[in-house]
Amino acid sequence: TSPHAMNGANIFRAARCRLVTANGITQTSGVTENDFTRPIIYTVKAEDGSTASYTVTVNMSLNTAKELTAFTLPSLTPLIGGLIDQTAKTVLLTVPNGTVVSGLVAAFGTTGASVSVNGVKQVSGVSVNNFSSPLTYLVTAADGSTASYIVAVLACGANSTPGSNSNACICSVNFANCDGNLGTGCEIDLNSNPSNCGACKATCGGSTPICSGGKCIIGI
């Protein structure tokens, strides 16, 4: 078994032989090249004229690689790229609030032999899928082994936009995601919310707390 190319010089030893041929071609050990994509019959001729035939078969080791190496949504502007976690086998992409994700084209890179979703073979930059819920991308290696990646496309909530690496939402100026829920976006206006004045959980005191410009106003 060889992981390398199947064209190469033969290295062999034939004891007390007069001639070695393969496909009618005289063989010189370490010099003669042959195509080993198919079995080759080596004929060894002894000094007494008798012959013996040997069938040489080279089996290639099949590639076991099966990673998603890149994932983007080129149909969106600006280009949305995904964060790939090779350990967890997940791909996360965030898109602007209100983006329709029910029919998006994904472009991807892979070390595998093929990629499929729900049994449908995927073509990078061509196949359309509904990303309204997470999808499982099945990557199949040349040796038949597989790896499953969960691909999730999340829409940023109100007052937020995807970050430069497209795997997190960035709040608009003076807004914050105080509840930690991506779906609600940056729900708090830090300029005017007395329970989150200037920062999350920064509470203004008093019986009628007022927050203005991100600062608590006292004495009103």
C-alpha positions as CSV (number, residue, x, y, z in Angstrom):
1,T,0.0,0.0,0.0
2,S,1.3,3.4,-1.0
3,P,0.1,7.0,-0.2
4,H,2.2,8.3,-3.1
5,A,1.9,8.6,-6.8
6,M,1.6,5.3,-8.7
7,N,4.2,6.1,-11.4
8,G,7.7,5.3,-10.3
9,A,10.9,3.4,-10.8
10,N,10.9,-0.2,-9.7
11,I,13.3,-1.5,-7.1
12,F,13.5,-5.2,-7.1
13,R,15.9,-8.1,-6.7
14,A,15.8,-11.2,-8.8
15,A,18.3,-13.9,-7.8
16,R,20.2,-15.8,-10.5
17,C,17.9,-14.4,-13.2
18,R,18.8,-13.5,-16.8
19,L,16.1,-11.1,-17.6
20,V,13.1,-9.3,-16.0
21,T,10.3,-7.9,-18.2
22,A,7.0,-6.2,-17.7
23,N,4.6,-5.7,-20.5
24,G,7.3,-6.7,-22.9
25,I,9.7,-4.0,-21.6
26,T,13.0,-5.0,-20.1
27,Q,13.2,-3.8,-16.5
28,T,16.2,-2.3,-14.8
29,S,16.0,-2.1,-11.0
30,G,15.7,1.4,-9.7
31,V,15.5,2.9,-13.2
32,T,12.6,1.6,-15.2
33,E,9.3,3.4,-14.6
34,N,5.8,1.8,-14.8
35,D,2.2,2.9,-14.4
36,F,0.9,1.0,-11.3
37,T,-2.7,2.2,-11.6
38,R,-3.3,-1.4,-12.7
39,P,-1.7,-4.7,-11.7
40,I,1.6,-5.4,-13.6
41,I,2.9,-8.8,-14.4
42,Y,6.6,-9.2,-14.0
43,T,8.2,-12.1,-15.9
44,V,11.5,-13.4,-14.6
45,K,13.6,-15.4,-17.0
46,A,16.2,-17.7,-15.5
47,E,19.6,-18.6,-16.9
48,D,18.2,-22.0,-18.0
49,G,15.5,-20.2,-20.0
50,S,12.6,-21.1,-17.7
51,T,10.3,-18.3,-16.5
52,A,8.2,-17.3,-13.6
53,S,5.5,-14.6,-13.5
54,Y,4.7,-12.3,-10.6
55,T,1.7,-10.0,-10.4
56,V,2.5,-6.7,-8.7
57,T,-0.4,-4.7,-7.3
58,V,-0.1,-1.3,-5.7
59,N,-3.0,-0.2,-3.5
60,M,-3.3,3.5,-2.8
61,S,-4.2,4.6,0.7
62,L,-7.5,6.5,0.6
63,N,-7.5,10.0,2.0
64,T,-9.3,10.3,5.4
65,A,-9.5,14.1,5.4
66,K,-13.0,15.4,6.0
67,E,-13.0,19.0,7.3
68,L,-15.0,22.1,6.4
69,T,-12.2,24.7,6.0
70,A,-14.2,27.8,5.0
71,F,-17.8,28.8,4.9
72,T,-19.3,32.0,3.6
73,L,-22.6,33.4,2.3
74,P,-21.6,35.2,-0.9
75,S,-25.1,36.1,-1.8
76,L,-25.2,38.7,1.0
77,T,-23.6,42.1,1.0
78,P,-21.3,42.6,2.7
79,L,-19.9,39.1,2.4
80,I,-20.8,37.0,5.5
81,G,-18.1,34.6,6.7
82,G,-18.5,31.9,9.3
83,L,-16.6,31.0,12.4
84,I,-15.6,27.3,12.2
85,D,-15.0,25.3,15.4
86,Q,-13.2,22.2,14.3
87,T,-13.4,20.6,17.8
88,A,-17.1,21.1,18.2
89,K,-17.8,20.7,14.5
90,T,-19.9,23.9,14.3
91,V,-20.1,26.9,11.9
92,L,-21.6,30.1,13.2
93,L,-22.6,33.1,11.0
94,T,-24.4,36.2,12.0
95,V,-26.4,38.3,9.6
96,P,-28.0,41.8,9.8
97,N,-31.4,42.1,11.4
98,G,-34.2,41.4,9.0
99,T,-32.1,39.3,6.6
100,V,-34.1,36.6,4.8
101,V,-32.2,33.4,5.4
102,S,-34.7,31.0,3.8
103,G,-32.9,30.7,0.5
104,L,-29.2,31.4,0.7
105,V,-26.2,30.1,-1.3
106,A,-23.2,29.0,0.7
107,A,-19.6,28.8,-0.6
108,F,-17.4,26.4,1.3
109,G,-14.0,24.8,1.3
110,T,-13.4,21.2,2.3
111,T,-10.7,18.6,2.4
112,G,-13.3,15.9,1.9
113,A,-14.4,14.2,-1.3
114,S,-18.0,15.4,-1.1
115,V,-20.5,17.4,1.0
116,S,-24.2,16.9,1.4
117,V,-27.2,18.3,3.3
118,N,-30.1,16.0,4.0
119,G,-28.8,13.6,1.4
120,V,-28.5,16.3,-1.3
121,K,-25.0,16.8,-2.7
122,Q,-23.8,20.4,-2.2
123,V,-21.9,22.4,-4.8
124,S,-20.0,25.4,-3.4
125,G,-21.4,28.7,-4.6
126,V,-24.4,27.0,-6.2
127,S,-26.5,25.0,-3.8
128,V,-29.4,26.9,-2.1
129,N,-30.6,26.1,1.4
130,N,-33.0,27.3,4.0
131,F,-31.0,28.5,7.0
132,S,-34.0,29.4,9.1
133,S,-32.9,26.6,11.5
134,P,-29.4,24.9,11.9
135,L,-28.4,22.6,9.1
136,T,-26.1,19.5,9.2
137,Y,-23.4,19.5,6.6
138,L,-22.1,16.0,6.1
139,V,-18.5,15.8,4.8
140,T,-17.5,12.5,3.3
141,A,-13.8,11.6,3.0
142,A,-12.3,9.5,0.1
143,D,-12.2,6.5,2.4
144,G,-15.9,6.8,3.1
145,S,-15.6,8.1,6.7
146,T,-17.7,11.1,7.5
147,A,-17.9,14.2,9.8
148,S,-21.0,16.3,10.6
149,Y,-20.9,20.0,11.0
150,I,-23.8,22.0,12.4
151,V,-24.2,25.3,10.5
152,A,-26.2,28.0,12.2
153,V,-27.1,31.4,10.7
154,L,-28.3,33.8,13.3
155,A,-29.8,37.2,12.7
156,C,-28.6,40.0,14.8
157,G,-31.4,41.6,16.8
158,A,-32.5,45.3,17.0
159,N,-29.8,48.0,17.2
160,S,-27.0,45.6,16.3
161,T,-25.0,44.5,13.2
162,P,-22.6,41.6,12.5
163,G,-19.0,42.2,13.6
164,S,-16.1,42.2,11.2
165,N,-15.6,38.4,11.7
166,S,-19.3,37.8,11.2
167,N,-19.6,35.6,14.3
168,A,-20.8,38.1,16.8
169,C,-23.2,41.1,16.8
170,I,-22.0,44.5,17.6
171,C,-24.2,46.9,19.4
172,S,-25.0,50.4,17.9
173,V,-23.6,53.3,19.9
174,N,-25.2,53.8,23.3
175,F,-27.0,50.5,23.1
176,A,-26.2,47.2,24.9
177,N,-27.2,43.6,25.0
178,C,-27.8,43.5,28.7
179,D,-29.9,40.3,28.8
180,G,-27.2,38.3,26.8
181,N,-29.8,37.1,24.3
182,L,-28.7,37.5,20.7
183,G,-32.3,37.3,19.5
184,T,-33.4,40.4,21.3
185,G,-30.4,42.3,20.0
186,C,-29.1,45.3,21.9
187,E,-32.3,46.0,23.6
188,I,-31.2,48.6,26.1
189,D,-30.6,52.3,25.4
190,L,-27.8,53.1,27.9
191,N,-28.5,56.8,27.5
192,S,-32.0,56.7,29.0
193,N,-32.6,53.4,30.8
194,P,-32.5,54.1,34.6
195,S,-31.9,50.4,35.4
196,N,-28.9,50.3,33.0
197,C,-27.7,53.9,32.9
198,G,-24.4,54.2,31.0
199,A,-23.7,50.4,31.5
200,C,-25.7,47.2,32.1
201,K,-27.0,46.9,35.6
202,A,-25.9,50.4,36.5
203,T,-29.1,51.5,38.4
204,C,-30.1,55.0,39.2
205,G,-31.4,55.5,42.7
206,G,-34.3,57.6,44.1
207,S,-38.0,57.2,44.0
208,T,-38.2,58.5,40.4
209,P,-34.9,57.6,38.9
210,I,-33.9,59.4,35.7
211,C,-31.1,58.5,33.3
212,S,-30.1,61.1,30.7
213,G,-27.1,61.0,28.4
214,G,-25.9,57.8,30.2
215,K,-25.8,59.5,33.6
216,C,-28.2,59.4,36.5
217,I,-29.9,62.7,37.4
218,I,-30.3,63.1,41.1
219,G,-32.6,65.5,42.9
220,I,-35.6,65.5,40.6
